[in-house]
């Protein structure tokens, strides 16, 4: 029993393992937090790209005129749609948490 009481090899290995695992978990939390900020920033860039697409379209009409009877035979009117800027197209009113974190470090990525 005395030999078991004085044996500290298991305790040293366990203490080292607890210390190493604690450092590894803390590093993993910080790393995953940075990954989350990077993913949010990239998704913000994608949303800016989609929001800046011009979705306007135009197609012209045609008409046919009979010169002999001086009447219009047929016509087809054209159409036009003009895309206006929405609230969150440029993300000026929809700020993300990651944007404020990046801005506080003094460097912005665009």
C-alpha positions as CSV (number, residue, x, y, z in Angstrom):
1,X,0.0,0.0,0.0
2,X,2.9,2.3,0.8
3,X,4.3,1.8,-2.7
4,X,0.9,2.7,-4.3
5,X,0.6,5.8,-2.1
6,X,4.1,7.1,-3.2
7,X,3.6,6.3,-6.9
8,X,2.9,9.5,-8.7
9,X,3.5,8.5,-12.3
10,X,-0.2,8.3,-13.1
11,X,-0.8,11.7,-11.5
12,X,1.9,13.5,-13.5
13,X,0.7,12.0,-16.8
14,X,-2.9,13.0,-16.0
15,X,-1.9,16.5,-15.0
16,X,0.0,17.0,-18.2
17,X,-2.8,15.5,-20.2
18,X,-5.3,17.9,-18.6
19,X,-3.0,20.9,-19.3
20,X,-2.4,19.9,-22.9
21,X,-6.1,19.2,-23.6
22,X,-7.1,22.5,-22.0
23,X,-4.7,24.5,-24.2
24,X,-5.9,22.5,-27.2
25,X,-9.6,23.2,-26.5
26,X,-8.9,26.9,-26.0
27,X,-6.9,27.1,-29.2
28,X,-9.7,25.3,-31.0
29,X,-12.3,27.7,-29.7
30,X,-10.3,30.7,-30.9
31,X,-9.7,29.1,-34.3
32,X,-13.3,28.2,-34.8
33,X,-14.3,31.7,-33.8
34,X,-12.0,33.1,-36.5
35,X,-13.4,30.7,-39.1
36,X,-16.9,31.9,-38.3
37,X,-15.9,35.5,-38.8
38,X,-14.2,34.6,-42.1
39,X,-17.2,32.7,-43.3
40,X,-19.6,35.5,-42.4
41,X,-17.3,38.0,-44.2
42,X,-17.3,35.9,-47.4
43,X,-21.0,35.4,-47.3
44,X,-21.4,39.2,-46.9
45,X,-19.2,39.6,-50.0
46,X,-21.4,37.1,-51.9
47,X,-24.6,38.9,-50.9
48,X,-23.0,42.2,-52.0
49,X,-22.2,40.7,-55.4
50,X,-25.7,39.3,-55.8
51,X,-27.3,42.6,-54.7
52,X,-25.3,44.6,-57.2
53,X,-26.5,42.5,-60.2
54,X,-28.5,44.6,-62.6
55,X,-31.8,42.8,-63.1
56,X,-33.3,45.3,-65.6
57,X,-34.5,44.1,-68.9
58,X,-36.0,45.8,-72.1
59,X,-37.5,44.4,-75.2
60,X,-38.8,46.5,-78.0
61,X,-42.1,46.2,-79.9
62,X,-42.9,46.3,-83.6
63,X,-45.6,47.6,-85.8
64,X,-46.8,47.1,-89.3
65,X,-48.3,49.9,-91.4
66,X,-50.3,49.5,-94.6
67,X,-49.4,52.4,-96.9
68,X,-52.2,51.8,-99.3
69,X,-55.0,52.0,-96.8
70,X,-53.0,54.2,-94.4
71,X,-53.9,51.9,-91.5
72,X,-51.9,50.3,-89.0
73,X,-52.1,46.5,-89.5
74,X,-50.7,45.2,-86.3
75,X,-48.5,46.3,-83.5
76,X,-46.8,44.8,-80.4
77,X,-45.7,47.1,-77.6
78,X,-42.4,46.7,-75.9
79,X,-41.7,46.5,-72.2
80,X,-39.2,47.8,-69.7
81,X,-38.3,47.0,-66.1
82,X,-35.7,49.0,-64.2
83,X,-34.1,47.5,-61.1
84,X,-34.0,49.8,-58.1
85,X,-31.6,49.5,-55.1
86,X,-33.2,47.6,-52.2
87,X,-32.4,48.2,-48.5
88,X,-29.8,45.5,-48.1
89,X,-28.3,45.4,-51.6
90,X,-25.1,47.3,-50.5
91,X,-25.3,46.2,-46.8
92,X,-25.2,49.8,-45.7
93,X,-28.2,49.3,-43.3
94,X,-27.7,45.6,-42.6
95,X,-24.3,45.5,-40.7
96,X,-22.9,42.2,-39.5
97,X,-21.2,41.5,-36.3
98,X,-18.1,40.4,-38.2
99,X,-17.9,43.8,-39.9
100,X,-17.7,45.6,-36.5
101,X,-15.0,43.2,-35.3
102,X,-12.9,43.7,-38.4
103,X,-13.4,47.4,-38.3
104,X,-12.2,47.6,-34.6
105,X,-8.9,46.1,-35.5
106,X,-8.1,49.0,-37.9
107,X,-8.1,47.0,-41.1
108,X,-11.0,46.2,-43.4
109,X,-11.1,43.6,-46.1
110,X,-12.9,44.4,-49.3
